[in-house]
Amino acid sequence: MSNAHEHNDISHVAPVKVLLGVFGALIFLTVLTVAAVFVDLGPLNIWIAMGIATVKALLVALFFMHLAYDRPFNGIVFMAALVFSGLFVSIALLDSREYKKNVDDFRAVTPLSIPAGK
């Protein structure tokens, strides 16, 4: 009986040192993310947080999900998914300025209140 998912006794494609190094980088980036909360850089805060999150996601995908050692086609599909997701979010945010005044006006007239009994 042959198993279609046989791995020929290969447990990890990446060396343990690489995996531990990536783990250390992820811990460092997590600490950096938390530290960035306490520094007020105005509108740059969101870009810094998203940049750190993107680097962390790439590290996980490349090394823990073994995308760096996989077929190039899988990397192309992954990058295409990232590009299209980014385009979707960007296009959705394009008209957010159009409705900002309406949202601000609504918040001014309708304050958020939670009933005391609930």
N, C-alpha and C positions, 0 to 999 in steps of 0.2 A: 504494500500500500504506500503510495507516494503522497506526501503532503505538499500541496501547491504553495504553501507559505514557508517552506523550509529555508532557513537562513545559513546553512552550512557552518554552524558553530560560531558565527560572528555575532557577538552581543552588542558591541558598540562600534560605530564607524569612526567616531572621533576619539582621540586619546583622552584619558581621564584628566590629564593636566589641562587640556583645552576646555573641557567641560567645567572644571573647577575655576579656571580663569574667567570664563563667561559668567559663571555664577557670581564670582567676586565683582565683576563689572556691573552685573544687574543689581547687586546689593548697594554698590557705590552710587549708581544712578538713582536708586530709590531714595537713598539718604540725600542726594543732591536735589531731588524733587521736593522732598519735605523741607529742606533748607531754603529752597527758592520761594516757598510760601511766605517766609518771614522777611523777604526783601521786596520792597515795593518799587517796581520798575514801570508801573503804569500799564500801558497796552502791551508791553513786551512780555509781561508775565505769562500770558496765554501762549505766546509763541515759544517761549522757553520750555514751558511744561509740555507742549505738544512735540517739540523737538526731542526732548528727553524720552517721552513715551514712544516716539517713532524709533529711536535708536534701540530702546529696550525690546520693542516688538521685532525689529530686524534681528537682533541677537538671538532671541528665542526661536524665530523661524529658521534662521540659518544653522544654528548649532544644535539646539535641543530637538528640533523637528527634522534635522539632518538635511535641510534644503541645500546647504552648501556642497554636500556630497552626492546629491541626487542628479537626475538627468537635467540638462539645461532647459528642456521644455517646461518642466515644472516650475523653474525659476521665472520663466517668461510668463507663465500663467499667473503666478503669484504677483509679479510686478504689474501685470495688466489689471488684476483685481484691485491693487492699491491705487493705480492711476484712475481707474473708473470710479472707485469709491471717493477719491479726492475730488474728482470732477463733479460728482453728484452733490457732495457737501458744498463745494464752491458755488455751484449753480443755485442750490437751494438758499444759500446765504446772500446771493446777489440782490434780491429784492427785500432783504430785511430792513434796510434803511427806509424803504418806501413806507413801511407800516410802523416804524418806530414812533412817530408822532401819535398815531392812533392808540398804540399800546400805552404810551406815557399818559395820554389824556384819560384812558380808561382806568389806569392805576390811580390817577389823581382824584377821580370822582368815586371810585369804588375801592375803598381800602380793604385789604384782606383781613378778615376777622374770623376767628374761630369761636363758635358759641361756647360759653362757659360750661354748659351741662354735658358736653359731649367730649 
